Amino acid sequence: MKAIVNVALKQGVLDDQGKATHHALDTLGFKEIVKDVRIGKQIILELNSSDEKSAKEEVVKMCQKLLANTVIEDYDIEIVG
Amino acid sequence: MKAIVNVALKQGVLDDQGKATHHALDTLGFKEIVKDVRIGKQIILELNSSDEKSAKEEVVKMCQKLLANTVIEDYDIEIVG
């Protein structure tokens, strides 16, 4: 079983990396089309578990203990396979 | 219109950050459940475009020019909204 965890900065938190990427895209000729860029992390966990519910509970614990800084980041968890 | 670009290291490329995270999860008591960890980037682009096909073409160009290092990374693009 696989868990895909997307971690992104909360709205309102300055996204330096996104801003820099936006600026770089502007200078590469994408100024007209790009309105905003935000950059987050995608964490793909391969799990030893057959129960989707308990797997999700474990992944929530991992997010709160390590994978996300919940002061400034939001996360969402998707269990697949 | 929004584009979500997931950029991940290709299979076979050493994922340092994933390895370190895996080790940290092991020490936090998730040794039994976690088999593997891979870490990638998720880039969320807000686009000025109404045509999904042309938007996707532009995002492919962005990936090849800037967002992904296609020597060692794979990307996938999802157009939403």
Backbone of each chain as nested JSON, in Angstrom:
{
  "chains": [
    {"id": "A", "residues": [
      {"number": 1, "name": "MET", "atoms": {"N": [0.838, -1.197, 0.0], "CA": [0.0, 0.0, 0.0], "C": [0.876, 1.251, 0.0]}},
      {"number": 2, "name": "LYS", "atoms": {"N": [0.393, 2.273, -0.669], "CA": [1.179, 3.483, -0.858], "C": [0.406, 4.667, -0.295]}},
      {"number": 3, "name": "ALA", "atoms": {"N": [1.127, 5.593, 0.321], "CA": [0.485, 6.836, 0.751], "C": [1.195, 7.996, 0.071]}},
      {"number": 4, "name": "ILE", "atoms": {"N": [0.403, 8.893, -0.501], "CA": [0.977, 10.097, -1.11], "C": [0.608, 11.276, -0.215]}},
      {"number": 5, "name": "VAL", "atoms": {"N": [1.628, 11.935, 0.314], "CA": [1.399, 13.055, 1.222], "C": [1.86, 14.34, 0.527]}},
      {"number": 6, "name": "ASN", "atoms": {"N": [0.945, 15.263, 0.328], "CA": [1.315, 16.555, -0.251], "C": [1.371, 17.591, 0.859]}},
      {"number": 7, "name": "VAL", "atoms": {"N": [2.527, 18.233, 0.989], "CA": [2.723, 19.23, 2.039], "C": [2.94, 20.58, 1.361]}},
      {"number": 8, "name": "ALA", "atoms": {"N": [2.114, 21.567, 1.725], "CA": [2.249, 22.889, 1.1], "C": [2.178, 23.969, 2.165]}},
      {"number": 9, "name": "LEU", "atoms": {"N": [2.816, 25.073, 1.908], "CA": [2.725, 26.208, 2.83], "C": [1.278, 26.69, 2.908]}},
      {"number": 10, "name": "LYS", "atoms": {"N": [0.86, 27.099, 4.093], "CA": [-0.49, 27.649, 4.253], "C": [-0.626, 28.939, 3.455]}},
      {"number": 11, "name": "GLN", "atoms": {"N": [-1.864, 29.22, 3.045], "CA": [-2.141, 30.502, 2.407], "C": [-1.702, 31.605, 3.35]}},
      {"number": 12, "name": "GLY", "atoms": {"N": [-1.038, 32.606, 2.817], "CA": [-0.636, 33.727, 3.658], "C": [0.803, 33.627, 4.117]}},
      {"number": 13, "name": "VAL", "atoms": {"N": [1.367, 32.425, 4.042], "CA": [2.777, 32.267, 4.402], "C": [3.611, 32.541, 3.144]}},
      {"number": 14, "name": "LEU", "atoms": {"N": [4.617, 33.366, 3.269], "CA": [5.442, 33.739, 2.119], "C": [6.155, 32.519, 1.543]}},
      {"number": 15, "name": "ASP", "atoms": {"N": [5.959, 32.311, 0.241], "CA": [6.57, 31.17, -0.434], "C": [7.727, 31.672, -1.309]}},
      {"number": 16, "name": "ASP", "atoms": {"N": [8.898, 31.766, -0.692], "CA": [10.115, 32.251, -1.353], "C": [10.45, 31.522, -2.642]}},
      {"number": 17, "name": "GLN", "atoms": {"N": [10.412, 30.179, -2.494], "CA": [10.8, 29.324, -3.609], "C": [9.813, 29.498, -4.779]}},
      {"number": 18, "name": "GLY", "atoms": {"N": [8.525, 29.606, -4.421], "CA": [7.506, 29.846, -5.446], "C": [7.707, 31.194, -6.126]}},
      {"number": 19, "name": "LYS", "atoms": {"N": [8.007, 32.209, -5.344], "CA": [8.236, 33.554, -5.89], "C": [9.434, 33.552, -6.847]}},
      {"number": 20, "name": "ALA", "atoms": {"N": [10.513, 32.901, -6.442], "CA": [11.717, 32.849, -7.281], "C": [11.426, 32.104, -8.591]}},
      {"number": 21, "name": "THR", "atoms": {"N": [10.672, 31.011, -8.473], "CA": [10.317, 30.239, -9.672], "C": [9.426, 31.059, -10.595]}},
      {"number": 22, "name": "HIS", "atoms": {"N": [8.47, 31.791, -10.002], "CA": [7.584, 32.656, -10.783], "C": [8.413, 33.674, -11.57]}},
      {"number": 23, "name": "HIS", "atoms": {"N": [9.354, 34.299, -10.894], "CA": [10.211, 35.297, -11.534], "C": [11.013, 34.671, -12.671]}},
      {"number": 24, "name": "ALA", "atoms": {"N": [11.555, 33.47, -12.421], "CA": [12.344, 32.797, -13.459], "C": [11.472, 32.456, -14.67]}},
      {"number": 25, "name": "LEU", "atoms": {"N": [10.234, 32.001, -14.412], "CA": [9.325, 31.687, -15.531], "C": [9.008, 32.953, -16.322]}},
      {"number": 26, "name": "ASP", "atoms": {"N": [8.834, 34.077, -15.62], "CA": [8.589, 35.361, -16.305], "C": [9.725, 35.673, -17.271]}},
      {"number": 27, "name": "THR", "atoms": {"N": [10.953, 35.538, -16.794], "CA": [12.095, 35.89, -17.641], "C": [12.3, 34.885, -18.78]}},
      {"number": 28, "name": "LEU", "atoms": {"N": [11.725, 33.698, -18.641], "CA": [11.844, 32.697, -19.713], "C": [10.734, 32.838, -20.764]}},
      {"number": 29, "name": "GLY", "atoms": {"N": [9.885, 33.853, -20.621], "CA": [8.87, 34.087, -21.646], "C": [7.48, 33.578, -21.289]}},
      {"number": 30, "name": "PHE", "atoms": {"N": [7.242, 33.222, -20.033], "CA": [5.919, 32.744, -19.624], "C": [5.15, 33.785, -18.816]}},
      {"number": 31, "name": "LYS", "atoms": {"N": [5.541, 35.056, -18.969], "CA": [4.944, 36.127, -18.176], "C": [3.425, 36.216, -18.351]}},
      {"number": 32, "name": "GLU", "atoms": {"N": [2.973, 36.057, -19.604], "CA": [1.544, 36.22, -19.905], "C": [0.69, 35.128, -19.257]}},
      {"number": 33, "name": "ILE", "atoms": {"N": [1.238, 33.929, -19.233], "CA": [0.39, 32.797, -18.846], "C": [0.426, 32.468, -17.347]}},
      {"number": 34, "name": "VAL", "atoms": {"N": [1.558, 32.777, -16.681], "CA": [1.67, 32.368, -15.272], "C": [1.204, 33.481, -14.328]}},
      {"number": 35, "name": "LYS", "atoms": {"N": [0.2, 33.175, -13.502], "CA": [-0.309, 34.156, -12.535], "C": [0.331, 33.972, -11.173]}},
      {"number": 36, "name": "ASP", "atoms": {"N": [0.524, 32.728, -10.775], "CA": [1.078, 32.481, -9.446], "C": [1.73, 31.09, -9.409]}},
      {"number": 37, "name": "VAL", "atoms": {"N": [2.749, 30.969, -8.574], "CA": [3.432, 29.679, -8.413], "C": [3.575, 29.388, -6.921]}},
      {"number": 38, "name": "ARG", "atoms": {"N": [3.217, 28.188, -6.519], "CA": [3.454, 27.749, -5.138], "C": [4.186, 26.413, -5.207]}},
      {"number": 39, "name": "ILE", "atoms": {"N": [5.125, 26.234, -4.304], "CA": [5.897, 24.991, -4.326], "C": [5.789, 24.261, -2.993]}},
      {"number": 40, "name": "GLY", "atoms": {"N": [5.468, 22.994, -3.113], "CA": [5.364, 22.167, -1.912], "C": [6.151, 20.883, -2.081]}},
      {"number": 41, "name": "LYS", "atoms": {"N": [5.993, 19.997, -1.108], "CA": [6.68, 18.709, -1.161], "C": [5.673, 17.61, -1.436]}},
      {"number": 42, "name": "GLN", "atoms": {"N": [6.124, 16.588, -2.142], "CA": [5.301, 15.398, -2.277], "C": [6.096, 14.217, -1.725]}},
      {"number": 43, "name": "ILE", "atoms": {"N": [5.537, 13.583, -0.708], "CA": [6.221, 12.473, -0.043], "C": [5.47, 11.187, -0.361]}},
      {"number": 44, "name": "ILE", "atoms": {"N": [6.173, 10.241, -0.946], "CA": [5.534, 8.977, -1.311], "C": [6.043, 7.884, -0.377]}},
      {"number": 45, "name": "LEU", "atoms": {"N": [5.126, 7.339, 0.404], "CA": [5.473, 6.324, 1.402], "C": [4.994, 4.954, 0.931]}},
      {"number": 46, "name": "GLU", "atoms": {"N": [5.906, 3.996, 0.929], "CA": [5.545, 2.602, 0.653], "C": [5.296, 1.962, 2.01]}},
      {"number": 47, "name": "LEU", "atoms": {"N": [4.087, 1.43, 2.231], "CA": [3.716, 0.974, 3.573], "C": [3.506, -0.534, 3.653]}},
      {"number": 48, "name": "ASN", "atoms": {"N": [3.885, -1.11, 4.786], "CA": [3.571, -2.495, 5.143], "C": [2.244, -2.513, 5.865]}},
      {"number": 49, "name": "SER", "atoms": {"N": [1.149, -2.469, 5.156], "CA": [-0.135, -2.428, 5.842], "C": [-1.206, -2.867, 4.861]}},
      {"number": 50, "name": "SER", "atoms": {"N": [-2.23, -3.555, 5.389], "CA": [-3.287, -3.965, 4.471], "C": [-4.581, -3.234, 4.799]}},
      {"number": 51, "name": "ASP", "atoms": {"N": [-4.589, -2.498, 5.907], "CA": [-5.817, -1.818, 6.31], "C": [-5.69, -0.308, 6.048]}},
      {"number": 52, "name": "GLU", "atoms": {"N": [-6.515, 0.172, 5.138], "CA": [-6.435, 1.558, 4.691], "C": [-6.633, 2.551, 5.833]}},
      {"number": 53, "name": "LYS", "atoms": {"N": [-7.602, 2.23, 6.722], "CA": [-7.932, 3.168, 7.805], "C": [-6.762, 3.313, 8.787]}},
      {"number": 54, "name": "SER", "atoms": {"N": [-6.209, 2.162, 9.206], "CA": [-5.107, 2.247, 10.18], "C": [-3.86, 2.832, 9.523]}},
      {"number": 55, "name": "ALA", "atoms": {"N": [-3.655, 2.552, 8.209], "CA": [-2.511, 3.126, 7.506], "C": [-2.625, 4.649, 7.524]}},
      {"number": 56, "name": "LYS", "atoms": {"N": [-3.828, 5.149, 7.241], "CA": [-4.013, 6.606, 7.205], "C": [-3.744, 7.219, 8.573]}},
      {"number": 57, "name": "GLU", "atoms": {"N": [-4.212, 6.529, 9.626], "CA": [-3.971, 7.037, 10.99], "C": [-2.478, 7.128, 11.286]}},
      {"number": 58, "name": "GLU", "atoms": {"N": [-1.725, 6.111, 10.852], "CA": [-0.272, 6.132, 11.069], "C": [0.371, 7.293, 10.304]}},
      {"number": 59, "name": "VAL", "atoms": {"N": [-0.093, 7.498, 9.066], "CA": [0.503, 8.557, 8.243], "C": [0.182, 9.937, 8.827]}},
      {"number": 60, "name": "VAL", "atoms": {"N": [-1.007, 10.08, 9.403], "CA": [-1.342, 11.353, 10.078], "C": [-0.339, 11.608, 11.206]}},
      {"number": 61, "name": "LYS", "atoms": {"N": [-0.049, 10.548, 11.984], "CA": [0.942, 10.693, 13.076], "C": [2.306, 11.097, 12.525]}},
      {"number": 62, "name": "MET", "atoms": {"N": [2.718, 10.462, 11.404], "CA": [4.023, 10.802, 10.798], "C": [4.056, 12.27, 10.377]}},
      {"number": 63, "name": "CYS", "atoms": {"N": [2.933, 12.742, 9.816], "CA": [2.882, 14.143, 9.374], "C": [3.035, 15.07, 10.568]}},
      {"number": 64, "name": "GLN", "atoms": {"N": [2.338, 14.733, 11.655], "CA": [2.368, 15.634, 12.799], "C": [3.697, 15.6, 13.534]}},
      {"number": 65, "name": "LYS", "atoms": {"N": [4.362, 14.44, 13.499], "CA": [5.639, 14.335, 14.202], "C": [6.815, 14.797, 13.363]}},
      {"number": 66, "name": "LEU", "atoms": {"N": [6.752, 14.602, 12.043], "CA": [7.953, 14.832, 11.238], "C": [7.725, 15.483, 9.882]}},
      {"number": 67, "name": "LEU", "atoms": {"N": [6.736, 14.979, 9.13], "CA": [6.708, 15.322, 7.701], "C": [6.26, 16.755, 7.427]}},
      {"number": 68, "name": "ALA", "atoms": {"N": [5.412, 17.307, 8.286], "CA": [4.933, 18.67, 8.046], "C": [5.177, 19.529, 9.276]}},
      {"number": 69, "name": "ASN", "atoms": {"N": [5.434, 20.797, 9.042], "CA": [5.475, 21.765, 10.132], "C": [4.09, 22.409, 10.174]}},
      {"number": 70, "name": "THR", "atoms": {"N": [3.251, 21.908, 11.095], "CA": [1.834, 22.291, 11.042], "C": [1.571, 23.739, 11.44]}},
      {"number": 71, "name": "VAL", "atoms": {"N": [2.585, 24.427, 11.9], "CA": [2.427, 25.869, 12.163], "C": [2.28, 26.635, 10.838]}},
      {"number": 72, "name": "ILE", "atoms": {"N": [3.064, 26.234, 9.857], "CA": [3.052, 26.978, 8.584], "C": [2.651, 26.13, 7.375]}},
      {"number": 73, "name": "GLU", "atoms": {"N": [2.475, 24.838, 7.58], "CA": [2.171, 23.979, 6.427], "C": [0.871, 23.182, 6.627]}},
      {"number": 74, "name": "ASP", "atoms": {"N": [0.19, 22.975, 5.495], "CA": [-0.955, 22.061, 5.459], "C": [-0.519, 20.776, 4.766]}},
      {"number": 75, "name": "TYR", "atoms": {"N": [-1.192, 19.676, 5.102], "CA": [-0.874, 18.436, 4.385], "C": [-2.161, 17.725, 4.005]}},
      {"number": 76, "name": "ASP", "atoms": {"N": [-2.104, 16.974, 2.91], "CA": [-3.206, 16.056, 2.643], "C": [-2.651, 14.686, 2.279]}},
      {"number": 77, "name": "ILE", "atoms": {"N": [-3.419, 13.68, 2.658], "CA": [-2.953, 12.299, 2.546], "C": [-3.882, 11.533, 1.614]}},
      {"number": 78, "name": "GLU", "atoms": {"N": [-3.285, 10.823, 0.685], "CA": [-4.072, 9.995, -0.216], "C": [-3.493, 8.584, -0.151]}},
      {"number": 79, "name": "ILE", "atoms": {"N": [-4.369, 7.617, 0.135], "CA": [-3.906, 6.225, 0.188], "C": [-4.251, 5.558, -1.149]}},
      {"number": 80, "name": "VAL", "atoms": {"N": [-3.262, 4.961, -1.779], "CA": [-3.524, 4.318, -3.072], "C": [-3.007, 2.877, -3.065]}},
      {"number": 81, "name": "GLY", "atoms": {"N": [-3.5, 2.112, -4.006], "CA": [-2.976, 0.722, -4.248], "C": [-3.373, -0.188, -3.165]}}
    ]},
    {"id": "B", "residues": [
      {"number": 1, "name": "MET", "atoms": {"N": [-7.402, 28.753, -14.356], "CA": [-7.015, 27.354, -14.528], "C": [-5.732, 27.063, -13.758]}},
      {"number": 2, "name": "LYS", "atoms": {"N": [-5.653, 25.86, -13.222], "CA": [-4.554, 25.501, -12.35], "C": [-3.823, 24.286, -12.936]}},
      {"number": 3, "name": "ALA", "atoms": {"N": [-2.504, 24.27, -12.806], "CA": [-1.761, 23.076, -13.203], "C": [-0.991, 22.577, -11.99]}},
      {"number": 4, "name": "ILE", "atoms": {"N": [-1.087, 21.286, -11.744], "CA": [-0.32, 20.674, -10.658], "C": [0.766, 19.813, -11.292]}},
      {"number": 5, "name": "VAL", "atoms": {"N": [2.019, 20.172, -10.995], "CA": [3.155, 19.446, -11.574], "C": [3.858, 18.695, -10.451]}},
      {"number": 6, "name": "ASN", "atoms": {"N": [3.929, 17.393, -10.563], "CA": [4.668, 16.59, -9.59], "C": [5.992, 16.173, -10.198]}},
      {"number": 7, "name": "VAL", "atoms": {"N": [7.067, 16.541, -9.521], "CA": [8.404, 16.229, -10.014], "C": [9.054, 15.266, -9.022]}},
      {"number": 8, "name": "ALA", "atoms": {"N": [9.499, 14.116, -9.524], "CA": [10.114, 13.124, -8.637], "C": [11.384, 12.589, -9.27]}},
      {"number": 9, "name": "LEU", "atoms": {"N": [12.317, 12.196, -8.45], "CA": [13.533, 11.554, -8.955], "C": [13.172, 10.263, -9.675]}},
      {"number": 10, "name": "LYS", "atoms": {"N": [13.879, 9.983, -10.779], "CA": [13.639, 8.731, -11.489], "C": [14.021, 7.547, -10.613]}},
      {"number": 11, "name": "GLN", "atoms": {"N": [13.365, 6.398, -10.881], "CA": [13.737, 5.154, -10.211], "C": [15.218, 4.913, -10.451]}},
      {"number": 12, "name": "GLY", "atoms": {"N": [15.939, 4.528, -9.44], "CA": [17.363, 4.23, -9.611], "C": [18.263, 5.386, -9.224]}},
      {"number": 13, "name": "VAL", "atoms": {"N": [17.7, 6.604, -9.157], "CA": [18.496, 7.753, -8.716], "C": [18.415, 7.82, -7.191]}},
      {"number": 14, "name": "LEU", "atoms": {"N": [19.549, 7.949, -6.547], "CA": [19.585, 7.955, -5.087], "C": [18.809, 9.148, -4.524]}},
      {"number": 15, "name": "ASP", "atoms": {"N": [17.869, 8.858, -3.636], "CA": [17.036, 9.898, -3.038], "C": [17.486, 10.115, -1.582]}},
      {"number": 16, "name": "ASP", "atoms": {"N": [18.483, 10.98, -1.43], "CA": [19.052, 11.302, -0.112], "C": [18.027, 11.727, 0.916]}},
      {"number": 17, "name": "GLN", "atoms": {"N": [17.193, 12.677, 0.461], "CA": [16.192, 13.267, 1.349], "C": [15.188, 12.193, 1.792]}},
      {"number": 18, "name": "GLY", "atoms": {"N": [14.818, 11.329, 0.857], "CA": [13.905, 10.232, 1.172], "C": [14.542, 9.253, 2.164]}},
      {"number": 19, "name": "LYS", "atoms": {"N": [15.808, 8.943, 1.934], "CA": [16.533, 8.015, 2.815], "C": [16.616, 8.584, 4.24]}},
      {"number": 20, "name": "ALA", "atoms": {"N": [16.936, 9.882, 4.335], "CA": [17.053, 10.52, 5.653], "C": [15.698, 10.521, 6.365]}},
      {"number": 21, "name": "THR", "atoms": {"N": [14.642, 10.796, 5.596], "CA": [13.295, 10.811, 6.177], "C": [12.896, 9.413, 6.64]}},
      {"number": 22, "name": "HIS", "atoms": {"N": [13.241, 8.413, 5.827], "CA": [12.942, 7.023, 6.185], "C": [13.618, 6.671, 7.518]}},
      {"number": 23, "name": "HIS", "atoms": {"N": [14.889, 7.038, 7.626], "CA": [15.634, 6.761, 8.849], "C": [14.992, 7.479, 10.054]}},
      {"number": 24, "name": "ALA", "atoms": {"N": [14.614, 8.724, 9.857], "CA": [13.983, 9.485, 10.95], "C": [12.66, 8.848, 11.365]}},
      {"number": 25, "name": "LEU", "atoms": {"N": [11.878, 8.376, 10.383], "CA": [10.603, 7.714, 10.711], "C": [10.87, 6.418, 11.483]}},
      {"number": 26, "name": "ASP", "atoms": {"N": [11.92, 5.692, 11.101], "CA": [12.283, 4.466, 11.824], "C": [12.549, 4.776, 13.296]}},
      {"number": 27, "name": "THR", "atoms": {"N": [13.32, 5.82, 13.548], "CA": [13.68, 6.138, 14.934], "C": [12.478, 6.683, 15.712]}},
      {"number": 28, "name": "LEU", "atoms": {"N": [11.484, 7.165, 15.019], "CA": [10.285, 7.689, 15.688], "C": [9.253, 6.582, 15.96]}},
      {"number": 29, "name": "GLY", "atoms": {"N": [9.589, 5.339, 15.62], "CA": [8.688, 4.236, 15.95], "C": [7.829, 3.751, 14.795]}},
      {"number": 30, "name": "PHE", "atoms": {"N": [8.163, 4.146, 13.579], "CA": [7.373, 3.685, 12.429], "C": [8.128, 2.636, 11.608]}},
      {"number": 31, "name": "LYS", "atoms": {"N": [9.093, 1.976, 12.259], "CA": [9.952, 1.013, 11.549], "C": [9.143, -0.114, 10.903]}},
      {"number": 32, "name": "GLU", "atoms": {"N": [8.129, -0.597, 11.62], "CA": [7.358, -1.735, 11.124], "C": [6.549, -1.398, 9.883]}},
      {"number": 33, "name": "ILE", "atoms": {"N": [6.029, -0.199, 9.854], "CA": [5.049, 0.121, 8.799], "C": [5.657, 0.732, 7.541]}},
      {"number": 34, "name": "VAL", "atoms": {"N": [6.797, 1.443, 7.683], "CA": [7.342, 2.149, 6.505], "C": [8.369, 1.279, 5.777]}},
      {"number": 35, "name": "LYS", "atoms": {"N": [8.104, 1.027, 4.493], "CA": [9.018, 0.214, 3.695], "C": [9.964, 1.089, 2.883]}},
      {"number": 36, "name": "ASP", "atoms": {"N": [9.451, 2.212, 2.377], "CA": [10.274, 3.082, 1.538], "C": [9.689, 4.489, 1.519]}},
      {"number": 37, "name": "VAL", "atoms": {"N": [10.579, 5.469, 1.375], "CA": [10.134, 6.87, 1.312], "C": [10.817, 7.527, 0.12]}},
      {"number": 38, "name": "ARG", "atoms": {"N": [10.05, 8.223, -0.699], "CA": [10.636, 9.015, -1.783], "C": [10.07, 10.427, -1.656]}},
      {"number": 39, "name": "ILE", "atoms": {"N": [10.916, 11.402, -1.919], "CA": [10.441, 12.785, -1.774], "C": [10.613, 13.543, -3.081]}},
      {"number": 40, "name": "GLY", "atoms": {"N": [9.529, 14.19, -3.483], "CA": [9.578, 14.999, -4.701], "C": [9.025, 16.384, -4.445]}},
      {"number": 41, "name": "LYS", "atoms": {"N": [8.876, 17.145, -5.528], "CA": [8.317, 18.484, -5.426], "C": [6.923, 18.506, -6.026]}},
      {"number": 42, "name": "GLN", "atoms": {"N": [6.074, 19.331, -5.455], "CA": [4.785, 19.587, -6.082], "C": [4.698, 21.077, -6.38]}},
      {"number": 43, "name": "ILE", "atoms": {"N": [4.553, 21.402, -7.664], "CA": [4.511, 22.801, -8.087], "C": [3.094, 23.114, -8.554]}},
      {"number": 44, "name": "ILE", "atoms": {"N": [2.477, 24.113, -7.927], "CA": [1.113, 24.48, -8.292], "C": [1.138, 25.803, -9.032]}},
      {"number": 45, "name": "LEU", "atoms": {"N": [0.742, 25.766, -10.307], "CA": [0.78, 26.955, -11.158], "C": [-0.639, 27.466, -11.368]}},
      {"number": 46, "name": "GLU", "atoms": {"N": [-0.837, 28.745, -11.108], "CA": [-2.114, 29.407, -11.425], "C": [-1.926, 30.029, -12.8]}},
      {"number": 47, "name": "LEU", "atoms": {"N": [-2.776, 29.622, -13.766], "CA": [-2.544, 30.029, -15.155], "C": [-3.627, 30.955, -15.699]}},
      {"number": 48, "name": "ASN", "atoms": {"N": [-3.204, 31.887, -16.545], "CA": [-4.106, 32.722, -17.348], "C": [-4.376, 32.001, -18.646]}},
      {"number": 49, "name": "SER", "atoms": {"N": [-5.301, 31.093, -18.652], "CA": [-5.545, 30.362, -19.881], "C": [-6.913, 29.725, -19.788]}},
      {"number": 50, "name": "SER", "atoms": {"N": [-7.593, 29.613, -20.929], "CA": [-8.901, 28.973, -20.873], "C": [-8.889, 27.671, -21.67]}},
      {"number": 51, "name": "ASP", "atoms": {"N": [-7.795, 27.43, -22.372], "CA": [-7.736, 26.218, -23.196], "C": [-6.806, 25.19, -22.553]}},
      {"number": 52, "name": "GLU", "atoms": {"N": [-7.397, 24.072, -22.158], "CA": [-6.655, 23.067, -21.402], "C": [-5.474, 22.515, -22.189]}},
      {"number": 53, "name": "LYS", "atoms": {"N": [-5.698, 22.298, -23.521], "CA": [-4.652, 21.676, -24.342], "C": [-3.432, 22.597, -24.455]}},
      {"number": 54, "name": "SER", "atoms": {"N": [-3.693, 23.87, -24.749], "CA": [-2.548, 24.785, -24.925], "C": [-1.88, 25.061, -23.578]}},
      {"number": 55, "name": "ALA", "atoms": {"N": [-2.682, 25.081, -22.5], "CA": [-2.107, 25.275, -21.168], "C": [-1.133, 24.148, -20.873]}},
      {"number": 56, "name": "LYS", "atoms": {"N": [-1.547, 22.926, -21.169], "CA": [-0.693, 21.776, -20.883], "C": [0.603, 21.855, -21.699]}},
      {"number": 57, "name": "GLU", "atoms": {"N": [0.484, 22.282, -22.958], "CA": [1.689, 22.413, -23.797], "C": [2.672, 23.415, -23.199]}},
      {"number": 58, "name": "GLU", "atoms": {"N": [2.126, 24.525, -22.705], "CA": [2.995, 25.541, -22.09], "C": [3.679, 24.976, -20.844]}},
      {"number": 59, "name": "VAL", "atoms": {"N": [2.913, 24.229, -20.048], "CA": [3.483, 23.69, -18.8], "C": [4.568, 22.653, -19.115]}},
      {"number": 60, "name": "VAL", "atoms": {"N": [4.378, 21.884, -20.189], "CA": [5.434, 20.944, -20.602], "C": [6.713, 21.715, -20.906]}},
      {"number": 61, "name": "LYS", "atoms": {"N": [6.573, 22.85, -21.627], "CA": [7.755, 23.67, -21.929], "C": [8.411, 24.175, -20.642]}},
      {"number": 62, "name": "MET", "atoms": {"N": [7.583, 24.618, -19.697], "CA": [8.128, 25.106, -18.411], "C": [8.915, 24.004, -17.708]}},
      {"number": 63, "name": "CYS", "atoms": {"N": [8.366, 22.785, -17.741], "CA": [9.041, 21.671, -17.075], "C": [10.391, 21.416, -17.722]}},
      {"number": 64, "name": "GLN", "atoms": {"N": [10.403, 21.434, -19.054], "CA": [11.657, 21.097, -19.744], "C": [12.691, 22.193, -19.616]}},
      {"number": 65, "name": "LYS", "atoms": {"N": [12.22, 23.458, -19.516], "CA": [13.172, 24.56, -19.413], "C": [13.625, 24.831, -17.983]}},
      {"number": 66, "name": "LEU", "atoms": {"N": [12.74, 24.604, -17.016], "CA": [13.06, 25.055, -15.663], "C": [12.644, 24.107, -14.534]}},
      {"number": 67, "name": "LEU", "atoms": {"N": [11.412, 23.625, -14.593], "CA": [10.849, 23.015, -13.381], "C": [11.439, 21.644, -13.039]}},
      {"number": 68, "name": "ALA", "atoms": {"N": [11.834, 20.9, -14.057], "CA": [12.394, 19.572, -13.782], "C": [13.761, 19.434, -14.443]}},
      {"number": 69, "name": "ASN", "atoms": {"N": [14.605, 18.668, -13.827], "CA": [15.875, 18.277, -14.434], "C": [15.63, 16.912, -15.062]}},
      {"number": 70, "name": "THR", "atoms": {"N": [15.38, 16.913, -16.373], "CA": [14.891, 15.683, -17.006], "C": [15.952, 14.587, -17.103]}},
      {"number": 71, "name": "VAL", "atoms": {"N": [17.173, 14.912, -16.762], "CA": [18.205, 13.864, -16.713], "C": [17.928, 12.911, -15.541]}},
      {"number": 72, "name": "ILE", "atoms": {"N": [17.533, 13.477, -14.427], "CA": [17.353, 12.641, -13.228], "C": [15.924, 12.653, -12.681]}},
      {"number": 73, "name": "GLU", "atoms": {"N": [15.057, 13.506, -13.254], "CA": [13.704, 13.614, -12.698], "C": [12.624, 13.329, -13.746]}},
      {"number": 74, "name": "ASP", "atoms": {"N": [11.53, 12.759, -13.277], "CA": [10.325, 12.609, -14.088], "C": [9.297, 13.627, -13.61]}},
      {"number": 75, "name": "TYR", "atoms": {"N": [8.41, 14.026, -14.501], "CA": [7.337, 14.923, -14.056], "C": [6.011, 14.458, -14.621]}},
      {"number": 76, "name": "ASP", "atoms": {"N": [4.938, 14.763, -13.887], "CA": [3.624, 14.602, -14.494], "C": [2.786, 15.834, -14.226]}},
      {"number": 77, "name": "ILE", "atoms": {"N": [1.927, 16.117, -15.19], "CA": [1.167, 17.379, -15.184], "C": [-0.319, 17.058, -15.119]}},
      {"number": 78, "name": "GLU", "atoms": {"N": [-1.013, 17.736, -14.219], "CA": [-2.46, 17.563, -14.121], "C": [-3.085, 18.956, -14.219]}},
      {"number": 79, "name": "ILE", "atoms": {"N": [-4.005, 19.119, -15.156], "CA": [-4.68, 20.418, -15.298], "C": [-6.014, 20.329, -14.566]}},
      {"number": 80, "name": "VAL", "atoms": {"N": [-6.275, 21.255, -13.663], "CA": [-7.549, 21.215, -12.915], "C": [-8.259, 22.572, -12.996]}},
      {"number": 81, "name": "GLY", "atoms": {"N": [-9.527, 22.544, -12.682], "CA": [-10.299, 23.794, -12.569], "C": [-10.572, 24.472, -13.873]}}
    ]}
  ]
}
